[in-house]
Amino acid sequence: MPKKIDREARRAQIVRTYLKIAARDGLESTTSRAVANELGVSTGSLWHYFAGFDDVVFRAFQLIFDRTNDRIAKGVAEHTGLCALWEMLEEILPVGPETEREAFVVVNFWGRATSKPDMAQFQTEVTAQWRRQILAHLQEAVDAGELTPAAPAAGLADIVMVLITGFQVECALQTTLASAQRQWETIHHCLSAWLTETGTGAIAQASTSSPRWADR
């Protein structure tokens, strides 16, 4: 009797293999043939589980989004205000090896999404969710006196979201703007006009309380 294949488990395996090859060999080497070879199957067999390679990339993007949200939830759990915002951005901005690798996949996804309404809609949902979280942390910062009452929280949330997108593109293009130091300095600069002494202290505390910040 033929072995029953768990379709969703197989789809997840293909997506994980795509991300594994992208991390190991680079995105340009991450083709359908490379994925099939890694799995020891024919390229055609992949299309029993996906409508095409765009579908694989879409699923990979969704997986990255889910992983990022899991990391954000853990990082932000005990924080509010600017410290929570910095912890959140740590998991999104391409400022470390993992988020740099993810940026390459994300930017590749964006290139395909321009002609795929379902992909574009998912990106819209991602942007909306993260903007809501960023805005909530900025409003917490205002309430805690980390930002002045005049701080335009909604406008700043928009700016931070645009910077997130821009830095991921800069990372994929491997420009000097993508250095971790430049990214953090830019985020800090966009808030600096409304930072209070308390807010400056909160950022300093976030920078020293976690070993992940040691090289900054």
Short mmCIF file of the C-alpha atoms (twelve columns), coordinates in Angstrom:
data_MODEL
# 
_entry.id   MODEL 
# 
loop_
_atom_site.group_PDB 
_atom_site.id 
_atom_site.type_symbol 
_atom_site.label_atom_id 
_atom_site.label_alt_id 
_atom_site.label_comp_id 
_atom_site.label_asym_id 
_atom_site.label_seq_id 
_atom_site.Cartn_x 
_atom_site.Cartn_y 
_atom_site.Cartn_z 
_atom_site.pdbx_PDB_model_num 
ATOM 1   C CA . MET A 1   0.000  0.000  0.000   1 
ATOM 2   C CA . PRO A 2   1.502  3.388  -0.995  1 
ATOM 3   C CA . LYS A 3   2.689  5.512  1.925   1 
ATOM 4   C CA . LYS A 4   0.273  8.341  2.674   1 
ATOM 5   C CA . ILE A 5   1.958  11.752 2.360   1 
ATOM 6   C CA . ASP A 6   1.055  14.563 4.724   1 
ATOM 7   C CA . ARG A 7   0.543  17.340 2.179   1 
ATOM 8   C CA . GLU A 8   1.008  20.250 4.571   1 
ATOM 9   C CA . ALA A 9   4.106  18.681 6.120   1 
ATOM 10  C CA . ARG A 10  5.578  18.230 2.645   1 
ATOM 11  C CA . ARG A 11  4.793  21.830 1.696   1 
ATOM 12  C CA . ALA A 12  6.462  23.030 4.890   1 
ATOM 13  C CA . GLN A 13  9.527  20.875 4.129   1 
ATOM 14  C CA . ILE A 14  9.849  22.401 0.662   1 
ATOM 15  C CA . VAL A 15  9.618  25.931 2.061   1 
ATOM 16  C CA . ARG A 16  12.182 25.220 4.783   1 
ATOM 17  C CA . THR A 17  14.485 23.783 2.120   1 
ATOM 18  C CA . TYR A 18  14.078 26.940 0.034   1 
ATOM 19  C CA . LEU A 19  15.090 29.076 3.025   1 
ATOM 20  C CA . LYS A 20  17.963 26.730 3.900   1 
ATOM 21  C CA . ILE A 21  19.454 27.008 0.404   1 
ATOM 22  C CA . ALA A 22  18.923 30.797 0.361   1 
ATOM 23  C CA . ALA A 23  20.821 31.120 3.652   1 
ATOM 24  C CA . ARG A 24  23.599 28.740 2.624   1 
ATOM 25  C CA . ASP A 25  24.153 29.485 -1.061  1 
ATOM 26  C CA . GLY A 26  22.528 32.855 -1.688  1 
ATOM 27  C CA . LEU A 27  19.220 33.779 -3.228  1 
ATOM 28  C CA . GLU A 28  20.492 33.586 -6.814  1 
ATOM 29  C CA . SER A 29  21.188 29.881 -6.268  1 
ATOM 30  C CA . THR A 30  17.780 29.178 -4.770  1 
ATOM 31  C CA . THR A 31  15.982 27.777 -7.799  1 
ATOM 32  C CA . SER A 32  13.281 25.152 -8.108  1 
ATOM 33  C CA . ARG A 33  15.902 22.725 -9.400  1 
ATOM 34  C CA . ALA A 34  18.148 23.410 -6.399  1 
ATOM 35  C CA . VAL A 35  15.245 22.805 -4.022  1 
ATOM 36  C CA . ALA A 36  14.343 19.565 -5.783  1 
ATOM 37  C CA . ASN A 37  17.967 18.379 -5.770  1 
ATOM 38  C CA . GLU A 38  18.283 19.115 -2.060  1 
ATOM 39  C CA . LEU A 39  15.182 17.030 -1.412  1 
ATOM 40  C CA . GLY A 40  16.264 14.250 -3.792  1 
ATOM 41  C CA . VAL A 41  13.164 14.546 -5.970  1 
ATOM 42  C CA . SER A 42  12.352 15.695 -9.492  1 
ATOM 43  C CA . THR A 43  11.554 19.352 -10.070 1 
ATOM 44  C CA . GLY A 44  8.136  18.405 -11.394 1 
ATOM 45  C CA . SER A 45  7.212  16.736 -8.119  1 
ATOM 46  C CA . LEU A 46  7.317  20.130 -6.378  1 
ATOM 47  C CA . TRP A 47  4.301  21.230 -8.369  1 
ATOM 48  C CA . HIS A 48  2.158  18.550 -6.751  1 
ATOM 49  C CA . TYR A 49  2.291  20.810 -3.683  1 
ATOM 50  C CA . PHE A 50  2.626  24.313 -5.109  1 
ATOM 51  C CA . ALA A 51  1.102  26.115 -8.066  1 
ATOM 52  C CA . GLY A 52  4.549  27.395 -9.097  1 
ATOM 53  C CA . PHE A 53  7.764  28.873 -7.742  1 
ATOM 54  C CA . ASP A 54  6.045  32.155 -6.849  1 
ATOM 55  C CA . ASP A 55  3.871  30.124 -4.512  1 
ATOM 56  C CA . VAL A 56  6.966  28.718 -2.788  1 
ATOM 57  C CA . VAL A 57  8.381  32.237 -2.327  1 
ATOM 58  C CA . PHE A 58  5.011  33.420 -0.995  1 
ATOM 59  C CA . ARG A 59  4.917  30.625 1.570   1 
ATOM 60  C CA . ALA A 60  8.537  31.381 2.551   1 
ATOM 61  C CA . PHE A 61  7.622  35.031 3.131   1 
ATOM 62  C CA . GLN A 62  4.684  33.995 5.296   1 
ATOM 63  C CA . LEU A 63  6.972  31.724 7.318   1 
ATOM 64  C CA . ILE A 64  9.465  34.568 7.825   1 
ATOM 65  C CA . PHE A 65  6.630  36.821 8.979   1 
ATOM 66  C CA . ASP A 66  5.449  34.175 11.467  1 
ATOM 67  C CA . ARG A 67  8.988  33.604 12.783  1 
ATOM 68  C CA . THR A 68  9.548  37.340 13.110  1 
ATOM 69  C CA . ASN A 69  6.322  37.778 15.051  1 
ATOM 70  C CA . ASP A 70  7.330  34.963 17.409  1 
ATOM 71  C CA . ARG A 71  10.668 36.668 18.062  1 
ATOM 72  C CA . ILE A 72  8.950  40.041 18.566  1 
ATOM 73  C CA . ALA A 73  6.524  38.552 21.093  1 
ATOM 74  C CA . LYS A 74  9.400  37.102 23.121  1 
ATOM 75  C CA . GLY A 75  11.539 40.233 22.903  1 
ATOM 76  C CA . VAL A 76  8.788  42.708 23.751  1 
ATOM 77  C CA . ALA A 77  7.056  40.595 26.427  1 
ATOM 78  C CA . GLU A 78  8.379  42.481 29.456  1 
ATOM 79  C CA . HIS A 79  8.841  45.918 27.887  1 
ATOM 80  C CA . THR A 80  6.821  48.962 26.901  1 
ATOM 81  C CA . GLY A 81  7.490  52.274 25.171  1 
ATOM 82  C CA . LEU A 82  10.806 52.889 23.461  1 
ATOM 83  C CA . CYS A 83  12.454 49.801 24.909  1 
ATOM 84  C CA . ALA A 84  9.668  47.671 23.413  1 
ATOM 85  C CA . LEU A 85  10.007 49.515 20.107  1 
ATOM 86  C CA . TRP A 86  13.762 48.879 20.003  1 
ATOM 87  C CA . GLU A 87  13.233 45.199 20.809  1 
ATOM 88  C CA . MET A 88  10.663 44.953 18.024  1 
ATOM 89  C CA . LEU A 89  12.907 46.642 15.482  1 
ATOM 90  C CA . GLU A 90  15.777 44.347 16.495  1 
ATOM 91  C CA . GLU A 91  13.741 41.466 15.074  1 
ATOM 92  C CA . ILE A 92  12.706 43.221 11.844  1 
ATOM 93  C CA . LEU A 93  15.553 45.449 10.696  1 
ATOM 94  C CA . PRO A 94  18.412 43.658 8.882   1 
ATOM 95  C CA . VAL A 95  20.919 44.346 11.668  1 
ATOM 96  C CA . GLY A 96  22.123 40.795 12.280  1 
ATOM 97  C CA . PRO A 97  22.853 37.593 10.320  1 
ATOM 98  C CA . GLU A 98  19.340 36.138 10.608  1 
ATOM 99  C CA . THR A 99  17.419 39.289 9.711   1 
ATOM 100 C CA . GLU A 100 19.894 40.060 6.900   1 
ATOM 101 C CA . ARG A 101 19.204 36.663 5.320   1 
ATOM 102 C CA . GLU A 102 15.482 37.243 5.715   1 
ATOM 103 C CA . ALA A 103 15.733 40.639 3.999   1 
ATOM 104 C CA . PHE A 104 16.990 39.016 0.791   1 
ATOM 105 C CA . VAL A 105 13.963 36.698 0.683   1 
ATOM 106 C CA . VAL A 106 11.577 39.526 1.567   1 
ATOM 107 C CA . VAL A 107 12.883 41.826 -1.166  1 
ATOM 108 C CA . ASN A 108 12.640 38.971 -3.679  1 
ATOM 109 C CA . PHE A 109 9.038  38.498 -2.590  1 
ATOM 110 C CA . TRP A 110 8.298  42.192 -3.114  1 
ATOM 111 C CA . GLY A 111 9.626  41.961 -6.663  1 
ATOM 112 C CA . ARG A 112 7.154  39.203 -7.416  1 
ATOM 113 C CA . ALA A 113 4.288  40.817 -5.495  1 
ATOM 114 C CA . THR A 114 4.016  43.740 -7.912  1 
ATOM 115 C CA . SER A 115 2.128  41.542 -10.375 1 
ATOM 116 C CA . LYS A 116 0.439  39.213 -7.868  1 
ATOM 117 C CA . PRO A 117 -2.574 40.750 -6.061  1 
ATOM 118 C CA . ASP A 118 -2.694 38.052 -3.361  1 
ATOM 119 C CA . MET A 119 0.973  38.608 -2.522  1 
ATOM 120 C CA . ALA A 120 0.521  42.374 -2.479  1 
ATOM 121 C CA . GLN A 121 -2.486 42.023 -0.177  1 
ATOM 122 C CA . PHE A 122 -0.492 39.944 2.291   1 
ATOM 123 C CA . GLN A 123 2.256  42.601 2.339   1 
ATOM 124 C CA . THR A 124 -0.416 45.213 3.043   1 
ATOM 125 C CA . GLU A 125 -1.614 43.167 6.007   1 
ATOM 126 C CA . VAL A 126 1.936  42.741 7.324   1 
ATOM 127 C CA . THR A 127 2.556  46.486 7.084   1 
ATOM 128 C CA . ALA A 128 -0.729 47.299 8.824   1 
ATOM 129 C CA . GLN A 129 -0.066 44.907 11.706  1 
ATOM 130 C CA . TRP A 130 3.476  46.106 12.361  1 
ATOM 131 C CA . ARG A 131 2.459  49.754 12.068  1 
ATOM 132 C CA . ARG A 132 -0.229 49.215 14.719  1 
ATOM 133 C CA . GLN A 133 2.356  47.678 17.041  1 
ATOM 134 C CA . ILE A 134 4.866  50.461 16.406  1 
ATOM 135 C CA . LEU A 135 2.210  53.115 16.985  1 
ATOM 136 C CA . ALA A 136 1.165  51.448 20.256  1 
ATOM 137 C CA . HIS A 137 4.769  51.521 21.517  1 
ATOM 138 C CA . LEU A 138 5.184  55.151 20.492  1 
ATOM 139 C CA . GLN A 139 1.994  56.086 22.312  1 
ATOM 140 C CA . GLU A 140 3.277  54.194 25.366  1 
ATOM 141 C CA . ALA A 141 6.450  56.249 25.108  1 
ATOM 142 C CA . VAL A 142 4.441  59.487 25.089  1 
ATOM 143 C CA . ASP A 143 2.392  58.341 28.087  1 
ATOM 144 C CA . ALA A 144 5.582  57.380 29.966  1 
ATOM 145 C CA . GLY A 145 7.217  60.733 29.256  1 
ATOM 146 C CA . GLU A 146 9.859  59.181 26.991  1 
ATOM 147 C CA . LEU A 147 8.602  61.328 24.121  1 
ATOM 148 C CA . THR A 148 7.134  64.781 24.501  1 
ATOM 149 C CA . PRO A 149 3.318  65.192 24.401  1 
ATOM 150 C CA . ALA A 150 3.732  66.959 21.042  1 
ATOM 151 C CA . ALA A 151 5.323  63.907 19.400  1 
ATOM 152 C CA . PRO A 152 3.322  63.028 16.250  1 
ATOM 153 C CA . ALA A 153 3.048  59.310 17.034  1 
ATOM 154 C CA . ALA A 154 1.052  58.388 13.933  1 
ATOM 155 C CA . GLY A 155 3.434  60.205 11.615  1 
ATOM 156 C CA . LEU A 156 6.464  58.695 13.335  1 
ATOM 157 C CA . ALA A 157 4.949  55.217 12.957  1 
ATOM 158 C CA . ASP A 158 4.661  55.859 9.213   1 
ATOM 159 C CA . ILE A 159 8.290  56.990 9.029   1 
ATOM 160 C CA . VAL A 160 9.534  53.942 10.922  1 
ATOM 161 C CA . MET A 161 7.604  51.612 8.594   1 
ATOM 162 C CA . VAL A 162 9.100  53.334 5.542   1 
ATOM 163 C CA . LEU A 163 12.570 52.997 7.079   1 
ATOM 164 C CA . ILE A 164 12.003 49.280 7.708   1 
ATOM 165 C CA . THR A 165 11.165 48.770 4.039   1 
ATOM 166 C CA . GLY A 166 14.009 50.961 2.838   1 
ATOM 167 C CA . PHE A 167 16.646 49.308 4.990   1 
ATOM 168 C CA . GLN A 168 15.625 45.850 3.804   1 
ATOM 169 C CA . VAL A 169 16.071 46.996 0.206   1 
ATOM 170 C CA . GLU A 170 19.417 48.610 1.049   1 
ATOM 171 C CA . CYS A 171 20.491 45.357 2.688   1 
ATOM 172 C CA . ALA A 172 19.557 43.341 -0.390  1 
ATOM 173 C CA . LEU A 173 21.516 45.818 -2.528  1 
ATOM 174 C CA . GLN A 174 24.394 45.640 -0.030  1 
ATOM 175 C CA . THR A 175 24.872 49.401 0.251   1 
ATOM 176 C CA . THR A 176 26.617 51.262 3.054   1 
ATOM 177 C CA . LEU A 177 23.255 52.555 4.259   1 
ATOM 178 C CA . ALA A 178 22.474 49.020 5.411   1 
ATOM 179 C CA . SER A 179 25.120 48.919 8.138   1 
ATOM 180 C CA . ALA A 180 23.582 48.226 11.546  1 
ATOM 181 C CA . GLN A 181 25.050 51.425 12.956  1 
ATOM 182 C CA . ARG A 182 23.534 53.567 10.182  1 
ATOM 183 C CA . GLN A 183 20.145 51.941 10.651  1 
ATOM 184 C CA . TRP A 184 20.017 52.539 14.396  1 
ATOM 185 C CA . GLU A 185 21.338 56.076 14.049  1 
ATOM 186 C CA . THR A 186 18.620 56.858 11.491  1 
ATOM 187 C CA . ILE A 187 15.844 55.457 13.687  1 
ATOM 188 C CA . HIS A 188 17.192 57.454 16.627  1 
ATOM 189 C CA . HIS A 189 17.439 60.597 14.501  1 
ATOM 190 C CA . CYS A 190 13.814 60.414 13.393  1 
ATOM 191 C CA . LEU A 191 12.734 60.421 17.056  1 
ATOM 192 C CA . SER A 192 15.353 62.799 18.420  1 
ATOM 193 C CA . ALA A 193 13.293 66.009 18.164  1 
ATOM 194 C CA . TRP A 194 10.743 64.578 20.636  1 
ATOM 195 C CA . LEU A 195 12.998 62.531 22.915  1 
ATOM 196 C CA . THR A 196 13.006 63.509 26.582  1 
ATOM 197 C CA . GLU A 197 15.736 62.754 29.084  1 
ATOM 198 C CA . THR A 198 13.639 59.781 30.208  1 
ATOM 199 C CA . GLY A 199 13.411 58.541 26.639  1 
ATOM 200 C CA . THR A 200 17.147 58.867 26.096  1 
ATOM 201 C CA . GLY A 201 17.646 56.834 29.248  1 
ATOM 202 C CA . ALA A 202 15.178 54.178 28.092  1 
ATOM 203 C CA . ILE A 203 17.075 53.720 24.833  1 
ATOM 204 C CA . ALA A 204 20.381 53.590 26.694  1 
ATOM 205 C CA . GLN A 205 18.955 50.961 29.027  1 
ATOM 206 C CA . ALA A 206 17.698 48.894 26.101  1 
ATOM 207 C CA . SER A 207 21.144 49.127 24.542  1 
ATOM 208 C CA . THR A 208 22.927 47.772 27.600  1 
ATOM 209 C CA . SER A 209 20.406 45.297 29.011  1 
ATOM 210 C CA . SER A 210 20.714 42.729 26.237  1 
ATOM 211 C CA . PRO A 211 23.856 40.976 24.972  1 
ATOM 212 C CA . ARG A 212 22.498 41.364 21.440  1 
ATOM 213 C CA . TRP A 213 23.293 45.081 21.660  1 
ATOM 214 C CA . ALA A 214 26.911 44.586 22.673  1 
ATOM 215 C CA . ASP A 215 28.429 45.454 19.302  1 
ATOM 216 C CA . ARG A 216 26.456 48.642 18.771  1 
# 
